[in-house]
Amino acid sequence: MSEKDIEVTAYCLAYNHEKYIRKTLEGFVNQKTNFGFQVIVHDDASTDNTANIIKEYEKKYPDIIKPIYQKQNQHSKGVSIFKTFIYPQIKGKYIAICEGDDYWCDNNKIQKQFDYMEKHPECSLCVHNTIKHDLKTGKEELFNDWKEIHELTANDIFYGWKVHTSSFFTRKEFMNPAETKKKYWFGDFVRLTKSYYYGKVVALPDVMSVYNWNNVEGVTVNTWKKKNIKSVERIQLKREYLIEYDNFTNRKYHDVVNKKIMEEEINILITRLDFLNNTKREYMEIRKQLLNHEFYKEYCQNLSLIKKIKLYIKIKSYFTYKLYKFIKK
């Protein structure tokens, strides 16, 4: 297979995925297509047997598996792996994604998505349903209940986690890493919202991938633990991106984006109560900001009954707040 025959490039980020990577690689090499495709597998200096397993598949499927082996972990250095190492090597019109602890469970996955995208040039991102598999309990559930082809709405994009990254299939021109000013920890949300700006985001009803969650050894979890970044700072980054997105799109979706920004502002205040060792003065100031926030009442209306009760206890008085913190310990 020559490079000119490649229509799709998939990429896979792997780090200490020895338990899962073989199933991931099988999902790649078992794809049945009428076009050429390749898979860039980036091993970020794994300390387990991940790289050796990738080498097995590289040797057996040299036309498909195109590995990159790092000697030093790049993620921990803050390097954008996609921008620096993967994007320059992408061939073809389309990009698919699957991380090293997830896998594709349909051998016709990228063929189905390729066919749809070829017939629908107005579509910027084609996704599908995914099984969410809890590695701790073994419990499984679907990401959505769409039984037919579904065009995602603004609420699906900004307020619901309806599709998983392992289902993403997009046009190469819509994955330009230079468009985002900085590296964000929620890359899937960045891709999804940017795709929504470029065209239609369409979900096929087929279940074609499995997302293994609750992986305590995952890259994102370990990185945030090492950096000791508090939850409030993570939410602030989400708010920062939404403001950037609003400017990037010339306020095209300002109403829904601004509503999401205000929701994150509420989340920041509530998280400050949860994670900071507040004095009474600090508590009263945060409580005042919450109650006076223009989005607070609407925010509360969308909470479940249990979450409403918890929030009520936190902000009723300093005494109930301290009692809540004591019980939670």
Buried (B, 14 or more C-beta within 10 A) or exposed (E): EEEEEBBBBBBBBBBBBBBBBBBBBEBBBEBEBEBBBBBBBBBBBBEBBBBEBBBEBBEEBEEBBBBBBBEEBBBBEEBBBBBEBBBEEBBBBBBBBBBBBBBBBBBBBBBBBBBBBEEBEEBBBBBBBBBBBEBEEEEEEEBBEBEEBBEBBBEBBBBEEBBBBBBBBBBBEBBEBEEBEEBBBBBBBBBBBBBBBBBBBBBBBBBBBBBBEEBEBBBEEBBBEEEEEBBBEBBBBBBBBBEBBBEBBEEEBEEBBBBBBBBBBBBBBBBBBBEEEBEEEEBBBBBEBBEEBEBBEEBBEEEEEEEEEBBEBBBEEBEEBEBBBEEEE
